[in-house]
């Protein structure tokens, strides 16, 4: 592979494609998604993503690894050789050479501009991903082009330099045609101040808003996303409040680390959360609803300088094995530990 980077052979792409052609449809989809926008992500993030859209991620990734189509590096990140990545992108390009809106994936900003600006989206598009830091010109969205993308399952805009795309997303209506959307990643969108109404994204499973430092409010609709499994709000430093409750029974990961202005912790219906980390969160007390987290076995509370009270509700957590409390300088009352006979 290293030699071929220096002196590539024209037959090599076809030789590499033999391994791709031996894959089943699920494995091909996973390979192409990695080639487009998941190369370099942590393995657990990639697994969560593919599990959310219905693939047996661990099994399929092991197949790709066995065929040397991907590797996992010492940082547990998914890697793909440049020649394989380029082959995957060429496969998608050949799906529709002349009509960008008929390709399954869009990841190059000029292609995305053509589709979103000129309303050329179709039901063929399954994934949209764009690194905003690589965008050299403004992109304005025609919101109604989204209504044509009835099979869209992934919407990912990331980066911090370009603010145009993120700000225009606030006006994008999620229509009934986007019920297939399962994964939204707006992480590191530093200009995003509020979310659009997500009430019609009824099948949404992953909502990643990590490091959206200007986000001051979410939308009340997130409490009714009944299939939501992951809500990532890490380092949303301006976020002041959340809905009083989150009704999804499938929440497995809820992350508020670094939400220093967050004053309330929502009541949670899910019993599937194994770990709850409250680090640099602005809450004054833990909600009594925490006792409903029957699978919670680790509770970590650090640098919550406004926290004043921890109630005895935590001792109703039957699976709880570990509690960590550090640098909570205003903590006035810790629940009396019940006598164990």
N, C-alpha and C positions, 0 to 999 in steps of 0.2 A: 504493500500500500504506500509506504513512504517513497519507494522508488518510482511508483506510478505518478505521484504528485509532481515529480521533477520531469518525467518523460512519459506522459500518458499515451496510451495506445487507443486508437479509434475503436477497436473491438471490445475494449474492456467494459464499457457500459452494458453491452449485451451479455457479456460473461457474468457480470454482477447481477444482472436481471434474472438469471437462471434461478438464483436463490429466492428472489422475490416471487417469481412465478410459481414456486413450489408451496407458497403459503396459502392458507385458506382465506376467505373473505375477511374475517375478523382480524387475522394477523396482518393482512395487507392494509387494512384501515389504520391499525395501530402504528405500523411502520411509517405510513404516510403522515400521520399526525405528529410523530416524533420528528420526522424529516422537516416538517414545516415549522413547528413552534414549541416542541417539548424537549429538543436536544439541549442538554445542559441542566435540566431540572432535576431536583432530588428524586430518587426512586420512589419514596413514599408519596410525593406529590403526583407523580405520573400514575401510580397505582390508584390513588384516590380519584384522579380525573377519569381514568378508563372504567373503573368500577361504577362511577356515577352515570356513565352513559351505556352501561349494560354489558361490558366485556368482562371476561374472567382474566383480569389484568396480570396477576402473578403467573398464571399458566402461560399466557400468550407472550409475556416478556421473556420467560425462560426459553421459549421456542426461538424467539428472535436472537437471544443471546447464544443459544446453541448453534445457530447458523452463522454466527459472527456478524449479524446485521446490526447489532448494538453491543455495547459493552457497559459495564458499571465500574466507575473509577473508584479511587480510594476515598473519595468524599461522598460515595454512594450516589453519584450523579449519573444519569443516563447519557451515554456518549454514542455518537455515530460518526463514522469517518466522513470526511468532506465529499468523497466520491460517491458514497452511498446516499448522503443527503441530497447531493445534486441529482442523482438518479431518481430519487423519490419526487423531487420537484419537477423534473422533466416528465415523469409519468403523469403527474397532474396537469402539466401544460398541454400534453398531448390528448387529454380528455376532450379538450375543445380549443384548438389553436386559435381560431378566429373570433370566438365568442366567449369572452371572459366570464360572463354570467352563467355559463354552463359548466364551469369547473367546480369540483367538489370542495376546493379549498382556495382561499385567497390570503396571501401573506406579504405581497409586495405592494408598496404604497401606491405606485402608479396604476397598478391593476385595480386596487381598491378604489382609488379616485375615480377611475373610469366607471366602475359599477355603481358606486354610491352616489356620485354626482349626477350621472346620467340615467339613473333609475333602470339599470340593466340587471338587477338581481333576479334570480330564478330559484325554483325549488331544488335545483341541483346542488346549490351551495350548502355545505354542511358545517364548515368552520371558517371563521374570520379571525385573523390574528395580525396585529400590527405593532411594531416597535416604534413608538412615537419619536424616540430620540434619533431615528434615522430619516425622519420626514423633513424634507427641505422646503416644502411649500405647504400652504394651508389647504386643508381638506374640509369642505363643507358638505354635510350630509343632506341628501333628500330623504327625510324620515320615512316617506311612504314606500321607498324601495324595499324596506324590511318586510313589508306585508307580502311580498312575493316569495320570500325565502321561507317557505313552509317547512323545510326540513332542517333549518338552522339549529345546531345543537351547541355550538361553541362560539362565544363572542368575547374576544380578548384584545383589549387595547392597553398597552403598557408603556412605561417610560415617563419622563418628567418634563422634557424640554418644550414640546409642542402642546399648547393649551386648546387649540381650536377644536380638535376632535372631541376632547372630553367635555368641553362646555356645550358643544352642540348635541352631545348625547343626552343632556338633561331634557331636551325637547323631543327626544325620539319616543313615539308612542309604541308600547309593546302591544301589538294587536293580537287578536285571537289566533292569527296564523302562526304565532310564535310559541304555541303551547309545547312544542318539542324542545324548546331551549332548556338545557339542563345545567349549563355551566357558564357563569359570567365572571370574568376576571378583569377588574378595573384597578388592580393593585398599582401603587406608586403613581396614581393620577393626582398630581399635586394641586391641580386647579379645580378638581371636582368638589363642589360645595354641598350638593344634595342629590339624592337618588331620584330617578323617575318612578312613576307608579309601576310596580311589578306585579300587580294583582292578577294579570292575565298570564303570567309566566308560571302556570300552575304545576309544571313538572320540574321546576328549578331545584337542583340538588346541591350545587356548590355556588356560593356567592363570596367572592374574594375581593375585599376592599382594603386589604392591608396597605399601610403607609399612605393612605389618602389623607394627607396632613391638613387639608382645608375643609374636609367633610365635617359640617356642623350638625347635620341631621340626616337620618335615614328616612324611610317612608313607612307609614303605618302598615302598608301592604305586606311588609316582610313578616309580620306576625301571622299572616294567613297562608304562607307558603308551606303547605302541609307535607311536602316531600323533601323539604330542606334538610340536608345532612351536615353541611359545613357552612359556618358563618365566620369569616375571618375578618376581624376589625383591628388587627394589630397596628399599634402606633398611629391610630387615628386621633391625633393630639387635640383636635378642635371639637371632637364629638361630645356634645353635652348631654344627650339623652337618647334613649331607645324606647320602643313600644313597651308597655308594661308587661307584656307576655309574648312568648314565642310558642305557637301551638303545635309545631311539627313534632311528631313522636319519633322522628328518625334522626334527630340531631345527634351526631357523634362527636363533633368538634366545634367548640365555641371559644373564640380567642379574643380577649379584650386587652391583651398586654400593651401597656403604654398609653391607654386611653385615660390620661390624667384628669380630664374635665368631665368624664362620665359620672353622673350623679346617681344613676339607678342601674341595678342589675335586673334584667327581665325575669319574670317567672317562666320556668321551662317545663314543658310537658314531657319531654323525652326522658327515658330512663337509661339511655345507652351511653352516656358520657362517662369515660373511665378516668379522665383527668381534667381538673379545672384549675387553671393558672390565672390568678388575679395579681398582676405585677404592674405597679404604677397606675392603678385605677383609682378614680376619684370618689368611689362610693363611701358612704358613712357606715353602712351595715350590710351584712349578708341578708338576702331575702329569706323568709321562712320557707319558701318553696324549694329551697335547696334540698330539703329532706326527701323530695320526690326523685332525686338522682340515685336510684337504687343500685346502679352499677359503678358509681363513683368510688374509686379506691385510693385516689391521690388528690389532695387539696393543697395547693401552694399559694400563699398570700404573702407578697413581698412589696415593700415600699409603697404601701397604700396609706399615705400620711393623713388622710381624712377619716380612715376607718376608726370608729369608736366602739363598736359592739359586735361581738360574735355570739349568737344565741345558741341555746342547747339543741337547736334543730340539727346541727351537724352530727349529733350523737345518735340520730335516727337513721343515719346512713349505714346500712347493714354491711356494705362491702368496703367501707372506709378502713384503710390500713395505715395511711401515712398522712400526717398534717404538718405543714411547714409554715411558720409565721416569722417573718423577718422585717425589721426596720419599719414597723407600723407605729410611729411615734405617738399617735393620739389614741391608741387603743386603751380604753378605760375598763372594759369588762370582757372577760373571756368566760364562757359558760362553764359552770361547775361540772367537772367530769363525774358522771354517775358511777356509783360504787358497783364494781363487777364482782359478783360472788362466785 
